[in-house]
Amino acid sequence: MKYSILLALSLAFSMPLYAGHKGTQGQTKTKLTPEQIFNKRDANHDGFLSKAEFMAKKKDPAKAEKAFARKDTNGDGKLSLAEFTAKGKKGHKGHKGHKKNK
């Protein structure tokens, strides 16, 4: 009886550890680089992302459209790899920066 309880408890505690490994068999997902994402989205392989290619499968079209407009720095209606991978200014809206009190 003691062995049955110990077996049940050990299985109960080890199941959450196994749950995170659904069929990965030791493989880990690697995060795609921005260049890889660009190439994957460039459906016609012309070296640019059209607005349609950029917005494909986006959950929030309005947000995606704003992001496209912000990234399209030369206003040609398509994104080059440089425009796509360029880092924008990050920060909170209305953030003025920290001022040190002297």
DSSP file (Angstrom, degrees, kcal/mol; ACC not computed):
  #  RESIDUE AA STRUCTURE BP1 BP2  ACC     N-H-->O    O-->H-N    N-H-->O    O-->H-N    TCO  KAPPA ALPHA  PHI   PSI    X-CA   Y-CA   Z-CA
    1    1 A M     >        0   0    0      0, 0.0     4,-1.9     0, 0.0     5,-0.2   0.000 360.0 360.0 360.0 -41.5    0.0    0.0    0.0
    2    2 A K  H  >  +     0   0    0      1,-0.2     4,-2.5     2,-0.2     5,-0.2   0.898 360.0  51.3 -62.2 -40.3    2.8    2.4    0.9
    3    3 A Y  H  > S+     0   0    0      1,-0.2     4,-2.4     2,-0.2    -1,-0.2   0.861 107.2  53.2 -66.8 -35.1    4.5    1.7   -2.5
    4    4 A S  H  > S+     0   0    0      2,-0.2     4,-2.3     1,-0.2    -1,-0.2   0.904 111.0  46.1 -65.5 -41.6    1.2    2.4   -4.4
    5    5 A I  H  X S+     0   0    0     -4,-1.9     4,-2.6     2,-0.2     5,-0.2   0.921 113.4  49.0 -67.0 -44.5    0.9    5.8   -2.6
    6    6 A L  H  X S+     0   0    0     -4,-2.5     4,-2.5     1,-0.2    -2,-0.2   0.900 112.3  48.6 -62.4 -40.5    4.5    6.7   -3.3
    7    7 A L  H  X S+     0   0    0     -4,-2.4     4,-2.2     2,-0.2    -2,-0.2   0.923 112.1  48.6 -64.6 -44.5    4.2    5.7   -6.9
    8    8 A A  H  X S+     0   0    0     -4,-2.3     4,-2.3     1,-0.2    -2,-0.2   0.908 113.5  47.1 -62.9 -42.6    1.0    7.8   -7.3
    9    9 A L  H  X S+     0   0    0     -4,-2.6     4,-2.2     2,-0.2     5,-0.2   0.909 111.3  50.1 -66.7 -42.2    2.6   10.8   -5.7
   10   10 A S  H  X S+     0   0    0     -4,-2.5     4,-1.5     1,-0.2    -2,-0.2   0.891 112.9  47.0 -65.8 -37.2    5.8   10.6   -7.7
   11   11 A L  H  X S+     0   0    0     -4,-2.2     4,-1.6     2,-0.2    -1,-0.2   0.906 110.7  52.5 -66.7 -41.3    3.8   10.3  -10.9
   12   12 A A  H  < S+     0   0    0     -4,-2.3    -2,-0.2     1,-0.2    -1,-0.2   0.880 113.3  43.3 -63.2 -38.3    1.6   13.3   -9.9
   13   13 A F  H  < S+     0   0    0     -4,-2.2     4,-0.4     1,-0.2    -1,-0.2   0.760 114.5  49.4 -80.2 -24.5    4.6   15.5   -9.2
   14   14 A S  H  X S+     0   0    0     -4,-1.5     4,-1.5    -5,-0.2     3,-0.4   0.693  92.1  76.9 -88.5 -17.9    6.5   14.5  -12.4
   15   15 A M  H  X S+     0   0    0     -4,-1.6     4,-2.0     1,-0.2     3,-0.2   0.902  90.5  53.8 -61.3 -43.5    3.6   15.0  -14.8
   16   16 A P  H  > S+     0   0    0      0, 0.0     4,-0.7     0, 0.0    -1,-0.2   0.850 107.0  53.6 -61.0 -30.7    3.9   18.8  -14.9
   17   17 A L  H  4 S+     0   0    0     -3,-0.4     3,-0.4    -4,-0.4    -2,-0.2   0.874 112.3  43.5 -68.0 -37.2    7.6   18.4  -15.8
   18   18 A Y  H >< S+     0   0    0     -4,-1.5     3,-2.0    -3,-0.2    -1,-0.2   0.776  98.4  74.3 -77.8 -27.7    6.7   16.2  -18.7
   19   19 A A  H 3< S+     0   0    0     -4,-2.0     3,-0.5     1,-0.3    -1,-0.2   0.797  89.5  58.4 -59.8 -31.2    3.8   18.3  -19.9
   20   20 A G  T 3< S+     0   0    0     -4,-0.7    -1,-0.3    -3,-0.4    -2,-0.1   0.519  95.8  66.7 -76.5  -4.5    6.1   21.0  -21.3
   21   21 A H    <   +     0   0    0     -3,-2.0     2,-1.4    -4,-0.1     3,-0.4  -0.285  63.7 169.3-112.1  46.3    7.8   18.5  -23.6
   22   22 A K  S    S-     0   0    0     -3,-0.5    -3,-0.1     1,-0.3    -2,-0.0  -0.428  77.9 -41.0 -65.3  92.8    5.0   17.6  -26.0
   23   23 A G  S    S+     0   0    0     -2,-1.4    -1,-0.3     1,-0.1    -2,-0.1   0.626  99.8 126.0  67.8  16.1    6.7   15.7  -28.7
   24   24 A T    >   -     0   0    0     -3,-0.4     3,-2.1     2,-0.1    -2,-0.1   0.795  49.8-159.7 -76.9 -25.8    9.8   17.9  -28.9
   25   25 A Q  T 3  S-     0   0    0     -4,-0.4     3,-0.1     1,-0.3    -3,-0.0   0.885  73.7 -43.5  47.1  49.5   12.1   14.9  -28.4
   26   26 A G  T 3  S+     0   0    0      1,-0.3     2,-0.3    -5,-0.1    -1,-0.3   0.381 109.0 128.5  84.0  -4.6   15.0   17.1  -27.2
   27   27 A Q    <   -     0   0    0     -3,-2.1     2,-0.4    -4,-0.0    -1,-0.3  -0.650  43.3-155.7 -85.8 140.5   14.5   19.8  -29.9
   28   28 A T        -     0   0    0     -2,-0.3     2,-0.4    -3,-0.1     0, 0.0  -0.903  21.0-114.9-113.4 145.5   14.3   23.4  -28.9
   29   29 A K        -     0   0    0     -2,-0.4     2,-0.4     1,-0.0    -5,-0.0  -0.630  29.5-147.3 -77.5 130.4   12.5   26.1  -30.9
   30   30 A T        -     0   0    0     -2,-0.4     2,-0.3     1,-0.0    -1,-0.0  -0.802  17.2-116.7 -99.2 142.5   15.0   28.7  -32.1
   31   31 A K        -     0   0    0     -2,-0.4     2,-0.1     1,-0.1    -1,-0.0  -0.593  31.7-119.5 -77.6 133.2   13.9   32.2  -32.5
   32   32 A L        -     0   0    0     -2,-0.3    -1,-0.1     1,-0.1     0, 0.0  -0.440  23.9-121.2 -72.3 145.0   14.0   33.5  -36.1
   33   33 A T     >  -     0   0    0     -2,-0.1     4,-2.3     1,-0.1     5,-0.2  -0.432  28.0-107.6 -76.4 160.3   16.2   36.4  -36.9
   34   34 A P  H  > S+     0   0    0      0, 0.0     4,-2.5     0, 0.0     5,-0.1   0.866 122.4  54.4 -56.7 -35.5   14.6   39.5  -38.3
   35   35 A E  H  > S+     0   0    0      2,-0.2     4,-2.5     1,-0.2     5,-0.2   0.901 108.0  48.6 -64.9 -41.2   16.3   38.7  -41.7
   36   36 A Q  H  > S+     0   0    0      2,-0.2     4,-2.1     1,-0.2    -1,-0.2   0.892 111.5  49.6 -66.2 -39.5   14.7   35.2  -41.6
   37   37 A I  H  X S+     0   0    0     -4,-2.3     4,-2.2     2,-0.2    -2,-0.2   0.929 110.8  50.6 -63.9 -44.5   11.3   36.7  -40.8
   38   38 A F  H  X S+     0   0    0     -4,-2.5     4,-1.8     1,-0.2    -2,-0.2   0.944 111.9  46.6 -56.9 -50.8   11.7   39.2  -43.7
   39   39 A N  H  < S+     0   0    0     -4,-2.5    -1,-0.2     1,-0.2    -2,-0.2   0.844 111.2  52.2 -63.7 -34.4   12.6   36.4  -46.1
   40   40 A K  H  < S+     0   0    0     -4,-2.1    -1,-0.2     1,-0.2    -2,-0.2   0.883 113.0  43.9 -68.6 -38.4    9.7   34.2  -44.9
   41   41 A R  H  < S+     0   0    0     -4,-2.2     2,-2.0    -5,-0.2    -2,-0.2   0.731  88.9  92.2 -79.0 -22.9    7.2   37.1  -45.4
   42   42 A D    ><  +     0   0    0     -4,-1.8     3,-1.0     1,-0.2    -1,-0.1  -0.507  55.6 176.5 -74.9  83.0    8.6   38.1  -48.8
   43   43 A A  T 3  S+     0   0    0     -2,-2.0    -1,-0.2     1,-0.3     6,-0.1   0.834  75.8  40.1 -62.8 -37.9    6.2   35.9  -50.8
   44   44 A N  T 3  S-     0   0    0      4,-0.2    -1,-0.3    -3,-0.2    -2,-0.1   0.422 102.1-130.6 -95.1   2.7    7.3   37.0  -54.3
   45   45 A H    <   +     0   0    0     -3,-1.0    -2,-0.1    -6,-0.1     4,-0.1   0.840  62.5 136.4  55.0  41.0   11.0   37.1  -53.3
   46   46 A D  S    S-     0   0    0      2,-0.4    -1,-0.1     0, 0.0     3,-0.1   0.431  76.8-107.6 -94.6   0.6   11.6   40.6  -54.8
   47   47 A G  S    S+     0   0    0      1,-0.3    34,-0.5    -5,-0.1     2,-0.3   0.531  92.0  83.5  87.0   5.8   13.6   41.7  -51.8
   48   48 A F  S    S-     0   0    0     32,-0.1     2,-0.6    33,-0.1    -2,-0.4  -0.953  72.1-129.3-135.8 155.7   10.9   44.0  -50.5
   49   49 A L  E     -A   79   0A   0     30,-2.4    30,-2.7    -2,-0.3    -7,-0.1  -0.940  22.7-150.7-105.3 119.6    7.8   43.6  -48.3
   50   50 A S  E  >  -A   78   0A   0     -2,-0.6     4,-2.6    28,-0.2     5,-0.2  -0.334  33.5-103.0 -74.3 168.8    4.7   45.0  -49.8
   51   51 A K  H  > S+     0   0    0     26,-0.7     4,-2.4     1,-0.2     5,-0.1   0.906 124.9  51.9 -60.0 -40.5    2.0   46.3  -47.4
   52   52 A A  H  > S+     0   0    0      2,-0.2     4,-0.9     1,-0.2    -1,-0.2   0.907 110.8  46.7 -63.4 -42.4    0.0   43.1  -48.2
   53   53 A E  H  4 S+     0   0    0      1,-0.2     3,-0.4     2,-0.2    -2,-0.2   0.906 114.1  48.3 -65.7 -41.2    3.0   40.9  -47.4
   54   54 A F  H  < S+     0   0    0     -4,-2.6    -2,-0.2     1,-0.2    -1,-0.2   0.889 115.6  43.7 -65.1 -39.7    3.7   42.8  -44.2
   55   55 A M  H >< S+     0   0    0     -4,-2.4     3,-1.8    -5,-0.2    -1,-0.2   0.532  82.0 125.2 -87.9  -6.9    0.1   42.7  -43.0
   56   56 A A  T 3< S+     0   0    0     -4,-0.9    -3,-0.0    -3,-0.4    -4,-0.0  -0.306  85.2   0.0 -57.6 130.2   -0.6   39.0  -43.9
   57   57 A K  T 3  S+     0   0    0      1,-0.2     2,-0.3     2,-0.1    -1,-0.3   0.693  90.6 152.3  64.5  23.4   -1.8   37.1  -40.9
   58   58 A K    <   -     0   0    0     -3,-1.8    -1,-0.2     1,-0.1    -3,-0.0  -0.665  41.1-148.4 -83.4 139.5   -1.7   40.1  -38.5
   59   59 A K  S    S+     0   0    0     -2,-0.3    -1,-0.1     1,-0.3    -2,-0.1   0.818  91.0  39.1 -76.1 -32.1   -4.2   40.0  -35.7
   60   60 A D     >  -     0   0    0      1,-0.1     4,-2.4     2,-0.0    -1,-0.3  -0.839  66.0-175.7-123.3  92.3   -4.7   43.7  -35.5
   61   61 A P  H  > S+     0   0    0      0, 0.0     4,-2.5     0, 0.0     5,-0.2   0.851  84.1  53.7 -58.5 -37.2   -4.8   45.3  -39.0
   62   62 A A  H  > S+     0   0    0      2,-0.2     4,-1.8     1,-0.2     5,-0.1   0.924 111.6  44.7 -64.3 -43.7   -5.0   48.9  -37.7
   63   63 A K  H  > S+     0   0    0      1,-0.2     4,-2.2     2,-0.2    -1,-0.2   0.887 113.3  51.4 -66.4 -39.6   -1.9   48.4  -35.6
   64   64 A A  H  X S+     0   0    0     -4,-2.4     4,-2.5     2,-0.2    -2,-0.2   0.879 107.6  52.7 -66.0 -37.9   -0.1   46.6  -38.4
   65   65 A E  H  X S+     0   0    0     -4,-2.5     4,-2.3     2,-0.2    -1,-0.2   0.895 109.8  48.3 -65.3 -39.6   -0.9   49.5  -40.8
   66   66 A K  H  X S+     0   0    0     -4,-1.8     4,-2.2     2,-0.2    -2,-0.2   0.903 111.5  50.2 -65.7 -40.8    0.6   52.0  -38.4
   67   67 A A  H  X S+     0   0    0     -4,-2.2     4,-2.2     2,-0.2    -2,-0.2   0.901 110.2  50.3 -64.1 -40.6    3.7   49.9  -37.9
   68   68 A F  H  X S+     0   0    0     -4,-2.5     4,-2.3     1,-0.2    -2,-0.2   0.937 111.1  48.3 -62.3 -46.8    4.1   49.6  -41.7
   69   69 A A  H  < S+     0   0    0     -4,-2.3    -1,-0.2     1,-0.2    -2,-0.2   0.876 112.3  49.5 -62.0 -38.2    3.8   53.4  -42.2
   70   70 A R  H  < S+     0   0    0     -4,-2.2    -1,-0.2     1,-0.2    -2,-0.2   0.878 114.5  44.2 -68.7 -38.2    6.3   54.0  -39.4
   71   71 A K  H  < S+     0   0    0     -4,-2.2     2,-2.4     1,-0.2    -2,-0.2   0.799  93.2  82.1 -77.7 -29.1    8.8   51.6  -40.9
   72   72 A D    ><  +     0   0    0     -4,-2.3     3,-1.0     1,-0.2    -1,-0.2  -0.476  57.5 167.5 -77.7  76.5    8.4   52.8  -44.5
   73   73 A T  T 3  S+     0   0    0     -2,-2.4    -1,-0.2     1,-0.3     6,-0.1   0.765  71.5  45.6 -69.2 -27.0   10.8   55.7  -43.9
   74   74 A N  T 3  S-     0   0    0      4,-0.2    -1,-0.3    -3,-0.2    -2,-0.1   0.484 103.2-129.3 -95.9  -2.1   11.2   56.6  -47.6
   75   75 A G    <   +     0   0    0     -3,-1.0    -2,-0.1    -6,-0.1     4,-0.1   0.742  64.8 133.2  68.1  25.9    7.4   56.4  -48.3
   76   76 A D  S    S-     0   0    0      2,-0.3    -1,-0.1     1,-0.0     3,-0.1   0.448  75.5-112.2 -89.0   1.9    7.7   54.1  -51.3
   77   77 A G  S    S+     0   0    0      1,-0.2   -26,-0.7    -5,-0.1     2,-0.3   0.590  89.7  75.4  82.0   9.9    4.9   51.8  -50.1
   78   78 A K  E    S-A   50   0A   0    -28,-0.2     2,-0.5   -27,-0.1    -2,-0.3  -0.980  74.5-122.6-148.0 158.2    7.2   48.8  -49.5
   79   79 A L  E     -A   49   0A   0    -30,-2.7   -30,-2.4    -2,-0.3     2,-0.1  -0.891  16.0-152.9-108.5 129.0    9.8   47.8  -46.9
   80   80 A S     >  -     0   0    0     -2,-0.5     4,-2.6   -32,-0.2     5,-0.2  -0.415  37.6-102.5 -81.0 169.5   13.4   47.0  -47.7
   81   81 A L  H  > S+     0   0    0    -34,-0.5     4,-2.4     1,-0.2     5,-0.2   0.900 124.6  53.2 -60.0 -40.2   15.3   44.7  -45.4
   82   82 A A  H  > S+     0   0    0      1,-0.2     4,-1.1     2,-0.2    -1,-0.2   0.911 110.9  45.2 -63.1 -42.7   17.0   47.7  -43.8
   83   83 A E  H  4 S+     0   0    0      1,-0.2    -2,-0.2     2,-0.2    -1,-0.2   0.908 114.0  49.9 -66.6 -40.7   13.6   49.4  -43.1
   84   84 A F  H  < S+     0   0    0     -4,-2.6    -2,-0.2     1,-0.2    -1,-0.2   0.885 116.9  39.3 -65.2 -39.9   12.2   46.2  -41.7
   85   85 A T  H  < S+     0   0    0     -4,-2.4    -1,-0.2    -5,-0.2    -2,-0.2   0.572  87.2 116.7 -90.2  -9.2   15.1   45.5  -39.4
   86   86 A A     <  -     0   0    0     -4,-1.1     2,-0.5    -3,-0.2    -3,-0.0  -0.338  67.3-124.5 -62.6 137.4   15.7   49.1  -38.3
   87   87 A K        -     0   0    0     -2,-0.0     2,-0.1     1,-0.0    -1,-0.1  -0.718  24.3-149.7 -84.6 126.6   15.1   49.6  -34.6
   88   88 A G        -     0   0    0     -2,-0.5     2,-0.4     1,-0.1   -17,-0.0  -0.396  35.0 -80.2 -86.3 170.7   12.6   52.3  -33.8
   89   89 A K        -     0   0    0     -2,-0.1     2,-0.3     1,-0.0    -1,-0.1  -0.603  50.6-156.1 -72.2 124.4   12.6   54.4  -30.7
   90   90 A K        +     0   0    0     -2,-0.4     2,-0.3    -3,-0.0    -3,-0.0  -0.762  35.6 102.6-102.1 149.7   11.1   52.5  -27.9
   91   91 A G        -     0   0    0     -2,-0.3     2,-0.2     3,-0.0     3,-0.0  -0.903  67.1 -64.3 160.7 174.6    9.6   54.0  -24.8
   92   92 A H    >   -     0   0    0     -2,-0.3     3,-2.0     1,-0.1     2,-0.1  -0.580  58.1 -96.6 -86.1 148.7    6.3   54.8  -23.2
   93   93 A K  T 3  S+     0   0    0      1,-0.3     3,-0.1    -2,-0.2    -1,-0.1  -0.425 111.4  13.1 -63.4 132.6    3.9   57.3  -24.6
   94   94 A G  T 3  S+     0   0    0      1,-0.3     2,-0.5    -2,-0.1    -1,-0.3   0.525  87.4 151.3  80.7   4.1    4.5   60.7  -23.1
   95   95 A H    <   -     0   0    0     -3,-2.0    -1,-0.3     1,-0.2     3,-0.1  -0.585  22.6-178.1 -74.6 121.7    7.7   59.7  -21.5
   96   96 A K        -     0   0    0     -2,-0.5    -1,-0.2     1,-0.3     2,-0.1   0.470  44.9-106.0 -98.4  -4.9   10.0   62.7  -21.2
   97   97 A G        -     0   0    0      2,-0.0     2,-0.5     0, 0.0    -1,-0.3  -0.245  44.5 -61.5  98.2 166.8   13.0   61.0  -19.7
   98   98 A H        -     0   0    0     -2,-0.1     2,-0.5    -3,-0.1    -3,-0.0  -0.754  43.5-160.4 -92.1 131.6   14.3   60.9  -16.2
   99   99 A K        -     0   0    0     -2,-0.5     2,-0.4     0, 0.0    -2,-0.0  -0.946  16.7-132.7-110.3 130.4   15.5   64.2  -14.7
  100  100 A K        -     0   0    0     -2,-0.5     2,-0.5     2,-0.0    -2,-0.0  -0.658  15.4-132.8 -82.9 132.4   17.8   64.0  -11.7
  101  101 A N              0   0    0     -2,-0.4    -1,-0.0     1,-0.1     0, 0.0  -0.726 360.0 360.0 -82.8 128.8   16.9   66.1   -8.8
  102  102 A K              0   0    0     -2,-0.5    -1,-0.1     0, 0.0    -2,-0.0   0.414 360.0 360.0-105.1 360.0   19.9   68.0   -7.5
